[in-house]
Amino acid sequence: MAQVRISVRDGHKLITNIGVSGHVSDYRWLARQRNRHSRFDPIIERYADRYNVDPVLVRAVILVESSFDPKCVSRRGARGLMQLMPETAQRYGVKKVFDPEENIRGGVHYLADLMHLFPNDLPRTLAAYNAGENAVYKYAGIPPYDETTTYVKRALTAYYGAPWGETVWYPASPGRGKLAGGFSGGVLQPLATLPGMRILGVVR
């Protein structure tokens, strides 16, 4: 079920499973990586502040997407730290997709827009980041794709600092509300559209 990632290092292609070789299904290891800092922190903090997204969430997404490898390329063509697909990069004006600054800016902006589409529902937000917002509307929740369900569990584990499903609570970053999730809201309704987005239908 793991994604296959290809990165280029010193002129050689490196193929890994989600960039976290040896820990791909170790949720307790992922939990210990919560708020993992990197050399990209100044960029993460800048755009997290600009788009009002918790920087801890941005780091969790980068961890499970690329393991902080700016040259990471997925088998489906997603690129860079936040694994932007070409159409997503174009939507958010990312011209140099392997440039950490541009990639993080586009990825955080996309996350912010998805959080507006799925307010107070982090699982659906992350599912949309992985599978696209139309897939979440189609299934009125997390799409039943192995890759997406695994991705959501991994990202939530890295974000909350505990294997997803365990009871956890921690204070949000200063000045930002705590993100919540859940599936009790009933049928999803389109709240807004993103640039270039087409809503294919809503399950009733």
Secondary structure, DSSP 8 states (H G I E B T S, - for coil): ---EEEEEETTEEEEEETT-TT-TT-HHHHHHTTT---TTHHHHHHHHHHHT--HHHHHHHHHHHHTT-TT-EETT--BTTTTB-HHHHHHTT-SSTTSHHHHHHHHHHHHHHHHHHSTT-HHHHHHHHHH-HHHHHHHTSS-S-HHHHHHHHHHHHHHHTS-TTS------STTS------S-S-S-------TT--------
